[in-house]
Amino acid sequence: MTDGHEVAATTTAPTSAAEQAMRAVLDASAVHRALTRIAHEILERTQGADDAVLLGIPTRGAHLATRLGRQIAAVEGLELPVGTLDVTMYRDDLRLKPARALGRTEIPGGGVDGKLVVLVDDVLFSGRTIRAALDALGDIGRPRAVQLAVLVDRGHRELPIRADYVGKNLPTAQRETVQVRLAETDGQDAVLLGVKGAQAR
């Protein structure tokens, strides 16, 4: 799931001239380093993260949340609860765009009440996906606090939303598109930047 206008990565090889012209701004090693840094920052900022829950926004945010959970376990020996939070029915553009496939919401057994919930997504752009995530989370429980971790923050916010943990700040133009590719869905880890004539919301 991507935020605002950015275009999600495809699972097939690029075919158009615009896609072929996309350039990598993060390779697999850089993605790994960014996630390692975010894991350490979560531990430092939450003083051990012992009451934290990681909720990834499908699809790629869910994979990133799982990876962060593994990173934190490797560093701290702490198995954080990891789940997914589908925001499809909470988006503010449902009436404007074709029907979307529903993702999966899987809340860990301990729930979210009184917990520190760290939402995880691949790209932060307008902030509208995160607003939808906050609405979805409010229907599930009442966390003690909510934080946001993203692999890429590309700017152009339309709502007053800021990430607490960012793998890479990537200044972009509105006409540019950011694609996050992960091994779990795309066979490789990379963040690509390119230009397209139109961007999907």
N, C-alpha and C positions, 0 to 999 in steps of 0.2 A: 504494500500500500504506500503510495507516495502522497505528498502533501500539496494541496493547492493545484497548481497547473503543471507540475512536473510530470514527465512521461515515465512510466515504469519500464524497467528493462524487459526486453523480450527474451524468450527462451530459444530463439533461433538465431542463426548467424545474420548479420546485417545484410540488407539487400539493396537499399536505396543509396544513391550517391551521397545524400546527407549523412546517412548512418555510417557509410564507409569513411566519411571525413571526420568522424568523431575521434577525439584524442583522449588518451588515458591521463587522468590527473592523479589517480591513485592506482598502483598495481597491487598484486596480492600481498606482497611484503608490507606495503604501506597500510593496507586495510588491517592486517594483523597488528601492526604497531599501534594504529589508532584505537583498536578495540582493547589492546592491552593497557594503553594509557587511560582509557575511560574506566576500565575495571579498577585500576589503582585509584583513580579519582573518586569513584563511588565509595570505595573502602575508606579513603581518607576523609571525605566530606561527611560520611554517615557514621564515622567512628566505629567501623567494623561491620556495618550493614546487617546487624543480627536480627533486625525486624523488617528487613526490606523484602519486597516482592518485585520481580521483573515481569512486566507484561509487554510482549511484543505485538505490534500492530501488523497483521498479515499483509503481504506475505513475507517480504524480506525483513521487516522489523521483528517478526517472530524468530527467524533464524539468527538474527543478531542478538536477540535476548538470550537465546540458548547458548550462543558462543560466549556472551558476557558471563553467564552463569558458570560456564566451565572455567573461564579465566579467573573468576573470583575464587572458585573452589581450589584452583591450582595455587593461588597466592595465599589464601587465608585458611584453606581447609574447611570452608564453610559452604554447605550446599544450600544456596538460596532457592526458594520456590520460584519456578518459572512457568508462566502461562501465556495465553494469547488473548487479545481483545479486538474483536471485529467491530468496526465503526460504520459499516456500510449503511445501516438503516438510520444512522444519526447524521449523515452528511447533509449539507444544506443545498446540494445540487441534484438531489434525487429526481426532481421533476424536470430538470433541464437536460439530463443526459440519458442515454439508453440504460436499460436495466443492468445492474452489476451483479456478479456472482457473489454470494455471501461467503465470507471467510469463517474461521472457527474462533469461538470464544471458549477458552478453557481456563477457568480460575482454579488455582491450586487449592487443595483441600482446606487449608487454614483460612481461606477467604482473604479479604482485604481490609476488613474493619480494624481500625487502630494501627494499621501497618503503614510503612513508608512504601509507596508504590512508585517504581521507576518505569515510566512508559518508554518504550524503545521503538524507534522508527529509522528508516534508512535516510530519507531526505526531509529537511524542514524548509518550507518555502513560504506559502501564504500564512500558514498557521491554522487553516481551516480543518485539516485532518485531525490535528491535536485538539481543537475545540470539540470536534465530534467525539474524540476519545474521552475527553473529560465528561461529556454528557453520558456516554455509555458507561463509564466508570461510576458515575453517580447513581445509576440504576442498579448497580451491583452491590455497592456498599459504601462505607464512609471511611476512607483512609485517614490516617493521621496527617499525612502530607503526600503530595504528588510531585515528582521530579521528572525531567525529560532528558533522555539521552538519544542523540542522533549521530549517524555516521558523517553526514554532510549537512551543513547549514549554508544555503545558497542565497539567503537574504530575501528582500522583497516582501516583507511581512505585511499582511492586510489586517491582522489582529494583534493585540498586545500580548504576544506569546514569545518566550525566550527559552532556549535550551539550557539546561544546567551542565550538560556534558556534551562536547562536540568533538568528533574525530577530526574534521577539517572544515574550516570556514572557507567557502569558495565563492568569492564575488562573481556574480553572473549578470548578464543582460536578460531582459524579459524574453527576448527572442531565442535565447539559448535553452537547451534542454540538458538535464543531468540524468544519467542512467547509472544505477547501481546494479552491478552484477555480482552474484554470490554463487559459490560452488554448488550449494544445495539446489538451486533452481536453474542456474545458467551454465554450470560446468566450469566456472572460473570466478575468481574474485577480482573486481576492478571497479573503478568509478570513471565514467566516461563523460566528456563534455562535448557538445556539438550544437548545431543550429538547425532548426526545422521551421518550415513555413507556418505551422500551426502546432499548438501544444494542447494536449488533452487535459481536461480539468479533473 
